[in-house]
Each structure stands twice: as structure tokens, then as C-alpha cells.
Amino acid sequence: MLNLCILFQSSIKSDSYSLILKASNGDQNAKQTFQMFVQCLGKFLLPYIQRFHTNLIIIGGFIAIHAWYLIENELNMLSCCNRLI
């Protein structure tokens, strides 16, 4: 898997807000970065979900508030395939 930093190289500052703007404007590298982020998040959360038999996970923070539309579908696919919900 590509390193997220390598995938999203830019001379402009690369904070989450800038990444969200780029993805919103159709930048494929930025969109792919969000997809990879969600895949990594899912891999991280899965053992905890399985161990604690969770029915609900609340995802908050800046990215969840401002870029939910960029990560929602990928999270739903992970939950469907892994039977997280």
C-alpha cells in the first residue's frame, strides 16, 4: 500500500482542510488518500469491534464534520463486507 504522504504530495500546505478542498474539486490523489485513510481506519477498528461486539461507533472530529461525504461510502462498504454493523 502506498504511503499516504507519498500519494498526496504538494508544495502547498497539506493539512486536512486543504486535502478536503482538493478532493471536493475532483483531485483524484486527494480522493484516493481519503479512501486509503478509511481503509486503514477500518483495519484499525475491526479488532476492537469484534472483541467488544460493538453495535455503534461514533466518528467525530474535523474530517467527520467537513468531509463525511468523502468517507461515508467507503466506511459503509467496510461495515457491509466485515459485518461490522
C-alpha positions in Angstrom: 0.0 0.0 0.0 1.3 3.5 -0.9 2.2 5.8 1.9 -0.5 8.5 2.3 2.2 11.2 2.3 3.7 10.0 -0.9 0.3 9.8 -2.6 -0.6 13.4 -1.6 2.5 15.4 -2.4 2.1 19.1 -2.8 4.1 22.3 -2.4 1.0 23.8 -0.9 0.4 23.1 2.8 -1.2 19.6 3.1 -3.4 19.9 6.1 -6.8 18.1 6.2 -8.7 21.3 5.1 -6.5 21.6 2.0 -7.0 17.9 1.3 -10.7 18.2 1.7 -10.8 21.1 -0.8 -8.7 19.3 -3.3 -10.9 16.2 -3.1 -14.1 18.3 -3.3 -12.7 19.8 -6.5 -12.1 16.4 -8.1 -8.4 15.8 -7.3 -8.0 12.0 -7.7 -5.0 11.8 -5.5 -6.8 13.5 -2.7 -9.9 11.3 -3.1 -7.7 8.2 -3.1 -6.0 9.5 0.0 -9.3 9.6 1.8 -10.2 6.1 0.6 -6.9 4.8 1.9 -7.4 6.6 5.2 -10.8 4.9 5.7 -9.4 1.5 4.8 -6.7 2.0 7.4 -9.2 3.2 9.9 -11.4 0.1 9.3 -8.4 -2.2 9.7 -7.6 -0.4 13.0 -11.1 -0.6 14.3 -12.1 -4.1 13.3 -10.3 -6.0 16.1 -12.0 -3.7 18.7 -15.3 -4.0 17.1 -15.0 -7.8 17.1 -13.6 -8.0 20.6 -16.2 -5.7 22.2 -19.2 -6.7 20.0 -20.0 -3.1 19.3 -23.2 -2.0 17.6 -22.2 1.6 17.1 -19.1 3.6 16.5 -19.2 7.3 16.6 -16.7 9.0 14.3 -16.2 12.7 15.1 -13.7 15.4 14.5 -12.9 17.9 11.8 -12.8 15.3 8.9 -16.1 13.7 10.0 -17.8 17.1 10.1 -16.4 18.6 6.9 -15.7 15.5 4.8 -18.2 12.9 5.8 -19.3 12.7 2.2 -15.8 11.6 1.2 -15.5 8.8 3.7 -19.1 7.6 4.2 -19.4 5.2 1.3 -16.0 3.6 2.0 -17.0 3.1 5.7 -20.3 1.6 4.7 -18.5 -0.8 2.3 -16.2 -1.9 5.1 -19.0 -2.4 7.5 -21.0 -4.4 5.0 -18.1 -6.6 4.0 -16.8 -7.2 7.5 -20.3 -7.4 9.1 -19.4 -4.5 11.4 -23.0 -3.4 11.8 
